[in-house]
């Protein structure tokens, strides 16, 4: 949840209580509750609109598989480097080492 731990939330709540005071704290809490409720309705509306536009396939999507937090670049690179799948290579005998005649130095 945005890197917030329970300790950080408690510190923020205590600071808000001191800064706002007992007179303005209930109004601020009500405003925060309205904001959270509005964000929840906004997310629900977006989900419903997406479901209407995509159709029945929306329920078949595995959303956990599409979560970008599961992709760790370090793991992807490590898996690519340690991959044991065969790669196309050219045999050493097929490499030509001949040097064209015009590139060789003339003998003195």
N, CA and C atoms as a LAMMPS dump frame, in Angstrom:
ITEM: TIMESTEP
0
ITEM: NUMBER OF ATOMS
324
ITEM: BOX BOUNDS ff ff ff
-5.0000000000000000e+02 5.0000000000000000e+02
-5.0000000000000000e+02 5.0000000000000000e+02
-5.0000000000000000e+02 5.0000000000000000e+02
ITEM: ATOMS id mol type element x y z
1 1 1 N 0.848 -1.182 0
2 1 2 C 0 0 0
3 1 3 C 0.885 1.234 0
4 2 1 N 1.559 1.526 -1.112
5 2 2 C 2.403 2.706 -1.296
6 2 3 C 3.558 2.755 -0.307
7 3 1 N 4.002 1.649 0.209
8 3 2 C 5.123 1.616 1.129
9 3 3 C 4.778 2.088 2.534
10 4 1 N 3.502 2.226 2.837
11 4 2 C 3.097 2.671 4.172
12 4 3 C 2.941 1.464 5.094
13 5 1 N 3.631 1.531 6.2
14 5 2 C 3.473 0.495 7.216
15 5 3 C 2.524 1.018 8.281
16 6 1 N 2.114 0.149 9.163
17 6 2 C 1.177 0.536 10.227
18 6 3 C 1.8 1.609 11.107
19 7 1 N 3.106 1.538 11.341
20 7 2 C 3.777 2.541 12.17
21 7 3 C 3.729 3.925 11.518
22 8 1 N 3.958 3.97 10.207
23 8 2 C 3.926 5.25 9.496
24 8 3 C 2.523 5.839 9.5
25 9 1 N 1.517 4.999 9.351
26 9 2 C 0.134 5.477 9.366
27 9 3 C -0.215 6.05 10.741
28 10 1 N 0.245 5.403 11.798
29 10 2 C -0.017 5.898 13.149
30 10 3 C 0.663 7.245 13.365
31 11 1 N 1.899 7.381 12.906
32 11 2 C 2.616 8.657 13.041
33 11 3 C 1.883 9.758 12.276
34 12 1 N 1.419 9.465 11.068
35 12 2 C 0.678 10.453 10.28
36 12 3 C -0.617 10.844 10.994
37 13 1 N -1.318 9.866 11.563
38 13 2 C -2.567 10.151 12.266
39 13 3 C -2.321 11.034 13.498
40 14 1 N -1.264 10.736 14.254
41 14 2 C -0.954 11.541 15.445
42 14 3 C -0.572 12.962 15.036
43 15 1 N 0.239 13.107 13.993
44 15 2 C 0.608 14.436 13.507
45 15 3 C -0.622 15.21 13.022
46 16 1 N -1.509 14.531 12.318
47 16 2 C -2.725 15.19 11.847
48 16 3 C -3.584 15.637 13.015
49 17 1 N -3.671 14.818 14.063
50 17 2 C -4.467 15.192 15.238
51 17 3 C -3.887 16.429 15.903
52 18 1 N -2.573 16.517 16.006
53 18 2 C -1.949 17.695 16.615
54 18 3 C -2.064 18.927 15.726
55 19 1 N -1.851 18.763 14.429
56 19 2 C -1.878 19.911 13.528
57 19 3 C -3.286 20.466 13.304
58 20 1 N -4.264 19.596 13.189
59 20 2 C -5.625 20.041 12.923
60 20 3 C -6.362 20.467 14.192
61 21 1 N -6.053 19.819 15.264
62 21 2 C -6.734 20.144 16.52
63 21 3 C -8.082 19.445 16.61
64 22 1 N -8.67 19.468 17.798
65 22 2 C -9.925 18.729 18.007
66 22 3 C -11.125 19.354 17.278
67 23 1 N -11.048 20.622 16.904
68 23 2 C -12.186 21.256 16.241
69 23 3 C -12.29 20.841 14.776
70 24 1 N -11.15 20.795 14.07
71 24 2 C -11.158 20.52 12.635
72 24 3 C -10.936 19.051 12.301
73 25 1 N -10.554 18.24 13.253
74 25 2 C -10.253 16.834 12.985
75 25 3 C -11.464 16.052 12.477
76 26 1 N -12.667 16.178 13.052
77 26 2 C -13.817 15.425 12.516
78 26 3 C -14.154 15.804 11.07
79 27 1 N -14.054 17.084 10.739
80 27 2 C -14.341 17.502 9.367
81 27 3 C -13.291 16.953 8.4
82 28 1 N -12.025 16.93 8.823
83 28 2 C -10.962 16.382 7.979
84 28 3 C -11.141 14.878 7.786
85 29 1 N -11.529 14.181 8.84
86 29 2 C -11.761 12.737 8.738
87 29 3 C -12.931 12.442 7.803
88 30 1 N -13.996 13.272 7.894
89 30 2 C -15.134 13.083 6.995
90 30 3 C -14.728 13.351 5.545
91 31 1 N -13.923 14.371 5.327
92 31 2 C -13.432 14.664 3.975
93 31 3 C -12.577 13.537 3.428
94 32 1 N -11.73 12.97 4.267
95 32 2 C -10.9 11.839 3.856
96 32 3 C -11.77 10.635 3.511
97 33 1 N -12.801 10.394 4.319
98 33 2 C -13.709 9.272 4.049
99 33 3 C -14.437 9.47 2.72
100 34 1 N -14.879 10.712 2.432
101 34 2 C -15.539 10.995 1.149
102 34 3 C -14.58 10.771 -0.016
103 35 1 N -13.324 11.176 0.163
104 35 2 C -12.343 11.009 -0.903
105 35 3 C -12.087 9.524 -1.182
106 36 1 N -11.93 8.739 -0.135
107 36 2 C -11.696 7.303 -0.307
108 36 3 C -12.892 6.64 -0.97
109 37 1 N -14.101 7.035 -0.536
110 37 2 C -15.315 6.473 -1.126
111 37 3 C -15.41 6.85 -2.604
112 38 1 N -15.081 8.1 -2.936
113 38 2 C -15.105 8.533 -4.333
114 38 3 C -14.103 7.78 -5.188
115 39 1 N -12.902 7.54 -4.652
116 39 2 C -11.892 6.769 -5.395
117 39 3 C -12.338 5.328 -5.605
118 40 1 N -12.993 4.774 -4.599
119 40 2 C -13.488 3.401 -4.725
120 40 3 C -14.573 3.32 -5.796
121 41 1 N -15.474 4.303 -5.829
122 41 2 C -16.523 4.332 -6.855
123 41 3 C -15.921 4.552 -8.238
124 42 1 N -14.903 5.384 -8.33
125 42 2 C -14.237 5.631 -9.598
126 42 3 C -13.597 4.349 -10.135
127 43 1 N -12.912 3.623 -9.262
128 43 2 C -12.282 2.36 -9.681
129 43 3 C -13.34 1.337 -10.075
130 44 1 N -14.437 1.279 -9.323
131 44 2 C -15.517 0.345 -9.661
132 44 3 C -16.156 0.695 -10.994
133 45 1 N -16.34 1.995 -11.261
134 45 2 C -16.905 2.412 -12.538
135 45 3 C -15.987 2.079 -13.701
136 46 1 N -14.703 2.262 -13.502
137 46 2 C -13.738 1.924 -14.559
138 46 3 C -13.746 0.421 -14.828
139 47 1 N -13.832 -0.366 -13.764
140 47 2 C -13.872 -1.821 -13.928
141 47 3 C -15.145 -2.242 -14.668
142 48 1 N -16.28 -1.637 -14.313
143 48 2 C -17.543 -1.977 -14.979
144 48 3 C -17.518 -1.563 -16.447
145 49 1 N -16.946 -0.392 -16.734
146 49 2 C -16.864 0.068 -18.122
147 49 3 C -15.958 -0.85 -18.941
148 50 1 N -14.848 -1.26 -18.352
149 50 2 C -13.95 -2.182 -19.046
150 50 3 C -14.641 -3.514 -19.285
151 51 1 N -15.394 -3.984 -18.32
152 51 2 C -16.125 -5.245 -18.472
153 51 3 C -17.147 -5.132 -19.598
154 52 1 N -17.823 -3.977 -19.699
155 52 2 C -18.801 -3.78 -20.775
156 52 3 C -18.132 -3.727 -22.143
157 53 1 N -16.965 -3.091 -22.233
158 53 2 C -16.294 -2.943 -23.52
159 53 3 C -15.601 -4.227 -23.972
160 54 1 N -15.017 -4.958 -23.026
161 54 2 C -14.289 -6.173 -23.388
162 54 3 C -15.253 -7.331 -23.61
163 55 1 N -16.289 -7.378 -22.822
164 55 2 C -17.272 -8.438 -22.964
165 55 3 C -17.004 -9.58 -22.004
166 56 1 N -17.491 -10.756 -22.344
167 56 2 C -17.369 -11.899 -21.419
168 56 3 C -15.932 -12.366 -21.203
169 57 1 N -15.002 -11.972 -22.081
170 57 2 C -13.607 -12.382 -21.905
171 57 3 C -12.971 -11.712 -20.696
172 58 1 N -13.565 -10.643 -20.213
173 58 2 C -13.012 -9.911 -19.069
174 58 3 C -12.889 -10.813 -17.849
175 59 1 N -13.88 -11.671 -17.63
176 59 2 C -13.854 -12.55 -16.461
177 59 3 C -12.861 -13.69 -16.615
178 60 1 N -12.438 -13.979 -17.854
179 60 2 C -11.503 -15.078 -18.094
180 60 3 C -10.051 -14.666 -17.964
181 61 1 N -9.778 -13.375 -17.834
182 61 2 C -8.396 -12.886 -17.784
183 61 3 C -7.783 -13.201 -16.418
184 62 1 N -6.566 -13.72 -16.437
185 62 2 C -5.831 -13.989 -15.195
186 62 3 C -5.055 -12.724 -14.841
187 63 1 N -5.622 -11.888 -13.978
188 63 2 C -5.039 -10.59 -13.658
189 63 3 C -3.743 -10.726 -12.872
190 64 1 N -3.56 -11.798 -12.116
191 64 2 C -2.315 -12.006 -11.369
192 64 3 C -1.149 -12.189 -12.331
193 65 1 N -1.398 -12.822 -13.462
194 65 2 C -0.338 -13.054 -14.432
195 65 3 C 0.1 -11.756 -15.103
196 66 1 N -0.792 -10.768 -15.159
197 66 2 C -0.485 -9.497 -15.806
198 66 3 C 0.037 -8.438 -14.842
199 67 1 N 0.249 -8.8 -13.599
200 67 2 C 0.708 -7.852 -12.588
201 67 3 C 2.17 -7.497 -12.855
202 68 1 N 2.488 -6.22 -13.116
203 68 2 C 3.868 -5.86 -13.447
204 68 3 C 4.824 -6.004 -12.269
205 69 1 N 4.314 -6.104 -11.061
206 69 2 C 5.203 -6.241 -9.904
207 69 3 C 5.886 -7.596 -9.862
208 70 1 N 5.383 -8.564 -10.623
209 70 2 C 5.994 -9.89 -10.607
210 70 3 C 7.245 -9.963 -11.474
211 71 1 N 7.472 -8.976 -12.323
212 71 2 C 8.626 -8.985 -13.208
213 71 3 C 9.796 -8.289 -12.537
214 72 1 N 10.781 -9.065 -12.158
215 72 2 C 11.986 -8.544 -11.536
216 72 3 C 13.086 -8.555 -12.595
217 73 1 N 13.575 -7.38 -12.992
218 73 2 C 14.582 -7.35 -14.06
219 73 3 C 15.813 -8.179 -13.734
220 74 1 N 16.208 -8.219 -12.477
221 74 2 C 17.388 -9.015 -12.113
222 74 3 C 17.136 -10.494 -12.365
223 75 1 N 15.918 -10.968 -12.04
224 75 2 C 15.605 -12.374 -12.256
225 75 3 C 15.531 -12.686 -13.746
226 76 1 N 14.969 -11.773 -14.526
227 76 2 C 14.856 -12.005 -15.967
228 76 3 C 16.239 -12.118 -16.596
229 77 1 N 17.154 -11.233 -16.204
230 77 2 C 18.52 -11.283 -16.743
231 77 3 C 19.227 -12.546 -16.282
232 78 1 N 19.057 -12.9 -15.01
233 78 2 C 19.698 -14.106 -14.49
234 78 3 C 19.173 -15.339 -15.215
235 79 1 N 17.867 -15.414 -15.439
236 79 2 C 17.301 -16.552 -16.16
237 79 3 C 17.824 -16.609 -17.589
238 80 1 N 17.982 -15.441 -18.214
239 80 2 C 18.482 -15.417 -19.587
240 80 3 C 19.944 -15.854 -19.646
241 81 1 N 20.734 -15.459 -18.658
242 81 2 C 22.146 -15.838 -18.658
243 81 3 C 22.353 -17.3 -18.31
244 82 1 N 21.502 -17.838 -17.472
245 82 2 C 21.654 -19.225 -17.053
246 82 3 C 20.849 -20.192 -17.904
247 83 1 N 20.188 -19.688 -18.938
248 83 2 C 19.379 -20.525 -19.803
249 83 3 C 20.277 -21.522 -20.524
250 84 1 N 19.927 -22.791 -20.462
251 84 2 C 20.748 -23.836 -21.07
252 84 3 C 20.244 -24.252 -22.446
253 85 1 N 19.371 -23.469 -23.043
254 85 2 C 18.855 -23.844 -24.35
255 85 3 C 19.968 -23.699 -25.388
256 86 1 N 19.973 -24.584 -26.384
257 86 2 C 21.038 -24.527 -27.397
258 86 3 C 20.898 -23.269 -28.251
259 87 1 N 22.011 -22.669 -28.509
260 87 2 C 22.051 -21.484 -29.36
261 87 3 C 22.762 -21.843 -30.658
262 88 1 N 22.34 -21.28 -31.762
263 88 2 C 23.011 -21.613 -33.021
264 88 3 C 24.441 -21.065 -33.011
265 89 1 N 25.373 -21.95 -33.281
266 89 2 C 26.781 -21.543 -33.331
267 89 3 C 27.381 -22.045 -34.635
268 90 1 N 28.412 -21.377 -35.055
269 90 2 C 29.102 -21.83 -36.25
270 90 3 C 30.294 -22.665 -35.807
271 91 1 N 30.51 -23.79 -36.42
272 91 2 C 31.659 -24.616 -36.044
273 91 3 C 32.964 -23.892 -36.335
274 92 1 N 33.983 -24.175 -35.565
275 92 2 C 35.278 -23.507 -35.726
276 92 3 C 35.91 -23.835 -37.072
277 93 1 N 35.638 -25.029 -37.614
278 93 2 C 36.252 -25.414 -38.875
279 93 3 C 35.653 -24.655 -40.055
280 94 1 N 34.454 -24.112 -39.912
281 94 2 C 33.833 -23.422 -41.037
282 94 3 C 34.266 -21.967 -41.139
283 95 1 N 34.975 -21.473 -40.137
284 95 2 C 35.437 -20.096 -40.189
285 95 3 C 36.625 -20.007 -41.142
286 96 1 N 36.58 -18.999 -41.975
287 96 2 C 37.695 -18.823 -42.911
288 96 3 C 38.668 -17.822 -42.331
289 97 1 N 39.936 -18.135 -42.443
290 97 2 C 40.972 -17.251 -41.909
291 97 3 C 41.849 -16.714 -43.019
292 98 1 N 41.456 -16.927 -44.236
293 98 2 C 42.268 -16.464 -45.361
294 98 3 C 42.204 -14.951 -45.45
295 99 1 N 43.328 -14.346 -45.755
296 99 2 C 43.415 -12.902 -45.893
297 99 3 C 43.53 -12.603 -47.371
298 100 1 N 42.737 -11.674 -47.871
299 100 2 C 42.844 -11.351 -49.302
300 100 3 C 44.256 -10.89 -49.654
301 101 1 N 44.649 -11.144 -50.865
302 101 2 C 46.015 -10.862 -51.306
303 101 3 C 46.347 -9.372 -51.243
304 102 1 N 45.418 -8.509 -51.529
305 102 2 C 45.725 -7.069 -51.551
306 102 3 C 45.92 -6.53 -50.137
307 103 1 N 45.503 -7.238 -49.094
308 103 2 C 45.679 -6.761 -47.737
309 103 3 C 46.979 -7.207 -47.111
310 104 1 N 47.684 -8.136 -47.732
311 104 2 C 48.945 -8.593 -47.179
312 104 3 C 50.041 -7.632 -47.572
313 105 1 N 51.049 -7.549 -46.716
314 105 2 C 52.191 -6.667 -46.998
315 105 3 C 53.122 -7.337 -47.997
316 106 1 N 53.628 -6.547 -48.903
317 106 2 C 54.565 -7.142 -49.865
318 106 3 C 55.861 -7.509 -49.163
319 107 1 N 56.426 -8.62 -49.617
320 107 2 C 57.68 -9.066 -49.009
321 107 3 C 58.826 -8.27 -49.594
322 108 1 N 59.787 -7.907 -48.763
323 108 2 C 60.923 -7.156 -49.265
324 108 3 C 62.115 -8.002 -49.516
